[in-house]
Amino acid sequence: MNSSYLATIDRFSGLNVLVIGDAMLDVYLDGAANRICREAPVPIVDIRDVKAVPGGAANTAVNLAQLGATVHYLSVVGCDHEAELLKESLVSHGLDISLVICDPARRTLTKQRVAAGTQLLVRFDAGTTERVCNKHEQQMIDTLNEKFHEMDAVVVSDYGYGILTDPVIDALRALQKKKENTLVIDAKSLDKYSRVGATVAKPNYQELVTLLAITEPAPVGQRSEQIRLYGQKLLKKTGTKYVAATIDVEGALLFQHGKEPYRTFSKPVENTRAAGAGDTYAGALTLALASGSSIEVAGEIAKSAAMVILQKSHTATCTQNELRHYLGSSSKYVADWQALDNRLDAFRKEGKRIVFTNGCFDLLHSGHVSYLEQARALGDVLVLGLNSDASIKRLKGSNRPINNLYERIRILSGLESVTLMTSFEEDTPVNLLEVIQPSLYVKGGDYTIETLPEAPVVRAYGGKVEIMPFVQDRSTTNIISRIKSMDKQVA
């Protein structure tokens, strides 16, 4: 199944998408709080880092671009410093901002978050939330009339801050009726779009409660079962072909006419600082549908993109490469070293630190797992070089390996810590290191830098070497010895 997901993701590149919705600037002020203010019993936060990133519909647009689409963004912002920061960030992500309208009478929506360590202390919101003026409303309608049917997909990201007025929504309805497009609605008030004839609506649980007038929200863990009963009602109220109802940690329910709902599941992630996963979900869902996927496949891909976000902090984006790696456990193995290096180039362009380690990893045990987790923690991407079966026989004896290369690849592919794998026939990965040149080479065992044969190669191209001890008393040899001992006792 993963191969079909990966084929779909490959089709994202080159799709033209128009995003219309509320532009926001998300500002994060991170620091430390070690003192209490004298004027009032509140912490003093010493700000150490300030980060400004696109938020709201702008975050949806950036996610679409990061996933490979060509994105045109339509919105109205102020003529202020925040607008300039937002536009600069959008341009740096490759977006077309020629459709962004500047209105001197508006203030750009800005959400500033102050955090001490991992604790979010306060959020300040500012900006104009009234409806856009008639002049700019008509300008957006004219742009929609010009661009709508040139696009492979259109995404509406409506936070209710005055961009999507009734006349703009009426224009969307007329255009969709004239020629149906992949149209995705992610809106705070979905009932406004019931006559548009969109492809899919993407409400979250709170929006579902409002839309369905649920008076008693269910506790966490029971919400999916509660919403499951409303499938056909949701389709009727939204007027869409599909409804993708996202329910936080309980995953999502995908409704369509005449079929049982399809459910996707989420993995628990402890990260309270992540934001924008819903925008990412909408973007990935849009591209999958525009690529011709079924709603079930689109939902699985969208879920996976959101899971990538939940492993990050702040308002984040999911790249096409990250999504491929999250979904493609079987594609973690790359036999051709040059092809491997080409895939690593994408990570290098993102500024990621590449860590490499190698070994036999025969009969995977907890010591291996701990070692690989520690190695991954030293960078952003962990590449694992596996000794071939012939190489292991030379190093360990004719009775090894216990698991052949294919079996070892399949087992190691399930580890989150491992990003990519390859194999080598030689006794050491010296030739492999010369090709991929990782930032950091990690080796476990009783080596020193002076006795490690790979160290001179790594140093020659400017890389670094780190020696990490293996977990004591955990080795494949010990496991084999214990099994043999047990066999003798049984006999």
Summary of the structure (lengths in Angstrom):
residues: 491
radius of gyration: 26.1
end to end distance: 44.9
largest distance: 90.4
contacts: 1646
relative contact order: 0.09
helix: 41%
strand: 25%
